[in-house]
Amino acid sequence: MRTEFWAVGLRNPWRMSFDSADGKLWCADVGLVTREEINHITRGANYGWEYREGLVAGPRPGPAPAGAQFTDPIWDYPTSQGFSITGGFVYRGTKFPDLVGHYLFSDYVTGRLWALVDNGARPLPATQVRQLTSEIGITGFALDPRTGDVLLADYDSNMIRRLASNPNVNGTPLPATLAGHRRVHQRRDSHGRARRRRLRAQRLLLVRLREKIPLVRAARHHLNFRFLQRRTVVAARWRCLDKTLRPRTPPRRSRERAPGRDAPPRENRRRSLRRELPIEHRADQRHARRR
């Protein structure tokens, strides 16, 4: 490893934070298609990307380089729990005593917000992670120094949310640990949630179009969104991104006249030139032809 690199082997770190108690650097790393992970960043550590993704094999085939030593993540979860992790921070406030020492993080796509306690065991038991609430589109965490509130940046709703404790909750209670979760499809029960889904689908559509992958049929088959059925919008965006589908411009007309279109026939033009020539020139032309 080069001396100017503090650590290597991360794919897409999304939010880092230092623990105010022990100074450890926490980092949430967004995976490709398999796992999302949380790491302690230490000097000279190699976290394995692209040979590993979380605790499983990564997309790069073949064995790792000789002498490579990979550092295991603190926690990783599969795509059945989420698709894009958002890192938070270790809570050290006084407003929520039951969250002191917990690392708060969430998933941008599924909206699940968890609290993790690191007891030093590797792999970390699932009982050390529990879900607190659910909110789609969280891109960052912060702590209000005046009130001690946990603030959440909601990108889809364009607002700052505040984490609050509500002991009187109606409905099905959340599982106590991450191991109790199952992959479920959320219903479109409010206008705001439906709008956030449309925005996520639009971003997915634009990404696929930039990769020049035909998504019209796949989107209608896999994603149940009404706006994806508007083929005209998809076709218009496709033309803007793919040069081969742009309408061809008509060729420019050349300034020179095409022979035989606007000019008189060749024989008629030759006769008109002979009439304009003087008599002596005509005789010279006839003499040249005979030779």
Beta strands, then each sheet from edge to edge (+ up, - down):
strand 1: 13-18
strand 2: 25-29
strand 3: 35-41
strand 4: 52-53
strand 5: 56-57
strand 6: 75-78
strand 7: 85-86
strand 8: 103-107
strand 9: 112-116
strand 10: 129-134
strand 11: 138-143
strand 12: 150-154
strand 13: 159-162
sheet 1: 1+ 2- 3+ 6-
sheet 2: 4+ 5-
sheet 3: 7+ 8- 9+ 10-
sheet 4: 11+ 12- 13+
end
